[in-house]
């Protein structure tokens, strides 16, 4: 390489060699430290896509509500058993049954209460409510002490009347043993029991009307608001 003896040519040659080395080093550095842009989705995009797919699945699958059976009777236009969705309130069931009769009373019904499965709803008339609050007492008058025909009633012995007037034990509210009758007691009589206020007295009356009376004293604990503790305080003062 005699031409390299020329200083100018030698400098040009050195420059070219230096440039080639820089280019080669640059290519090597690129291969080692530089990564090609990933064509895959970013983490944010992936999360967004999963969320959208989940929402789409939720929209496609409608949440099925439980079905309840409700028996509504009494002063209602179309009494019967109706199937309703979970979350339905009593007022909705009344509308489903055609609405109330003109004589109906909702005084003691919470229309906004949600129904439960196999619920029994009785709508009383104003007259029935009045009888519950102010029952008519019957007195049996007899000229003798033979009161076999007046069983279950209070008795007045009178020598001026030989006739016997009265109702059977299911129609009267008096007690002959000093205890309050669960099946015949009036609201006022029931309220004389320890811990029994007006609302619980009405609940007792409503329970006995729905269940054809109490079969035993312990059944009183089935009434809403009356537990074992309350029952133990009054069991000595009640009778069927």
Secondary structure as GFF3:
##gff-version 3
##sequence-region A 1 240
A	DSSP	three_ten_helix	2	5	.	.	.	ID=ss1
A	DSSP	alpha_helix	7	33	.	.	.	ID=ss2
A	DSSP	alpha_helix	43	60	.	.	.	ID=ss3
A	DSSP	beta_strand	67	74	.	.	.	ID=ss4
A	DSSP	beta_strand	80	85	.	.	.	ID=ss5
A	DSSP	alpha_helix	90	96	.	.	.	ID=ss6
A	DSSP	beta_strand	119	123	.	.	.	ID=ss7
A	DSSP	alpha_helix	126	133	.	.	.	ID=ss8
A	DSSP	beta_strand	139	142	.	.	.	ID=ss9
A	DSSP	three_ten_helix	148	150	.	.	.	ID=ss10
A	DSSP	beta_strand	154	157	.	.	.	ID=ss11
A	DSSP	beta_strand	180	181	.	.	.	ID=ss12
A	DSSP	alpha_helix	187	190	.	.	.	ID=ss13
A	DSSP	alpha_helix	198	210	.	.	.	ID=ss14
A	DSSP	three_ten_helix	217	222	.	.	.	ID=ss15
A	DSSP	alpha_helix	228	234	.	.	.	ID=ss16
A	DSSP	three_ten_helix	235	237	.	.	.	ID=ss17
A	DSSP	beta_strand	238	239	.	.	.	ID=ss18
###
